[in-house]
Amino acid sequence: MVQVRGQQEFAVSADILRQRLRTMEFLVRCIPDLVRVEHLEENQARLVVRPRLAFLRGEMRILLRREPAADEAAESWCLDIRGIGSSAQAWVTARVHACDDRTSRLDYEVTLQQVGGLLRAVHSALLEAAMQKTISDFLHLLQTALPVTGQTV
């Protein structure tokens, strides 16, 4: 099991950030290295990504589903990841906090579990670095997809 925690501030209200994180179509557009979306529903999506990682080549299929969170203030997702000869499951929990009327903070925790196939041979430090890079890319895409403060939604 590999776990990454962090936080990121956004120049939008907590309400806007929460609403966007609860919208699967919006969320999917922020997935790094997205090749295509195969299926999209309110609480789940099937998509294909092509990660730009030296130890992981080719396409990976991801089933992203919203899960009930432990508390009402949190959002939770499960990602079932499958590639040629590799598999993993990741759990994401995020909490949005208001900093003021126009800014918010996202606290997140990503846990990589049930690593299988060729990924089992990858050292946990390398998996953690890949997770941090993917999270950073996601947060950047999320930041650019959000409205600018003062812009109507």
C-alpha angles and dihedrals in degrees: 000000000000121000132192125186131183149128138238132193121223131197093231132083120271090246093057093046092049091048092051093047089053092053108088094198091055093044093051092053088061095055109116119240092012112177100175145335112237099182134004129191134161094269105021145032137191113214143163125228132182105211118212094222123130094224096044120058132175131024126323125202117220130194105201115192134174112236131197107271124228090244136017093250092061137075120210134193137179122210119199105198124196131176137156103301095348140085140169143165123222128192120203126194121183133181123193119211127188113236091182136321093296106031136054141183127226116208112194141182123192120190122190111207139168095027109188144176118008092352089069089070093055114099114248092238090059091047090050091050090050090049092050091050092049092047091049091051091048092050091049092051090046091051093051093045094054120090118261113256109274093023115119117249 
